[in-house]
């Protein structure tokens, strides 16, 4: 072991002295040793062996050193193989983990995309319904305003009609009273003179003056006509009042209908706005879900790529180191064989090397 430690810590490299070709009996071993010289380990081994031979170290010590070196390389290879197996298992496990993350993230993206499409359509539908309800509320408000304006006009017109009707009835009552007090068949000249003196200031008095020239029968007919007219006007006023009452009832009913419709629209608007808020929140959550999954997919994909590169680098290093150790073990075996079977030729080569 002390020879191995000395070799690993640093070997004294001797200047190789290349000799001329040996005689034919040793030509083969010389050629083998020259080939070994071409490898770095081979040169160090031959330097070490030549130095030990110069120091007259026992051949057994040299053989033990070579054995220890070879066994150490074999042990290193075994350890490297164990590490390689562990690395491969770690690579497989981590890559499988990345694949699971990639699959999960991809599935999350797919599901969230489907949800986003559906929720976006729902949001659009709810926004359209809300807009339509708002339009309907606007139309309803306009209709109610129109109804209120028209009712106010109708009520004012009714008030004017009632007042006009009352004035007409009052006038007819005055005319009827005047007619019942006059004496018929008066002198027309006297009537005309009275009308001339009256002028335009009192039309009822003028009418009574004219009627005073009527015959008794004609005067009665006139009184009857005025009574019929008064009755007709009074009945028309009654009908107008009944119509006004019904119009007010219809107006209140319409207002009640408008109130019910407004309440229904407002309830529907409130429900749709609540659904819209809920759907928008769900849509936002699905968008965040997709964004998170996208980041996870990118991270997992990058991690997998890095791990695959790291694993490939480990495989390359393992293969390169294994090949190197195999060559070194072969060189050691070759040196051991030469020392065991061709010691005389090797000794001559190494002595020339020392010199």
Secondary structure as GFF3:
##gff-version 3
##sequence-region A 1 355
A	DSSP	alpha_helix	2	9	.	.	.	ID=ss1
A	DSSP	three_ten_helix	24	26	.	.	.	ID=ss2
A	DSSP	alpha_helix	27	37	.	.	.	ID=ss3
A	DSSP	alpha_helix	40	54	.	.	.	ID=ss4
A	DSSP	alpha_helix	59	181	.	.	.	ID=ss5
A	DSSP	alpha_helix	188	198	.	.	.	ID=ss6
A	DSSP	alpha_helix	203	211	.	.	.	ID=ss7
A	DSSP	alpha_helix	216	341	.	.	.	ID=ss8
A	DSSP	alpha_helix	343	354	.	.	.	ID=ss9
###
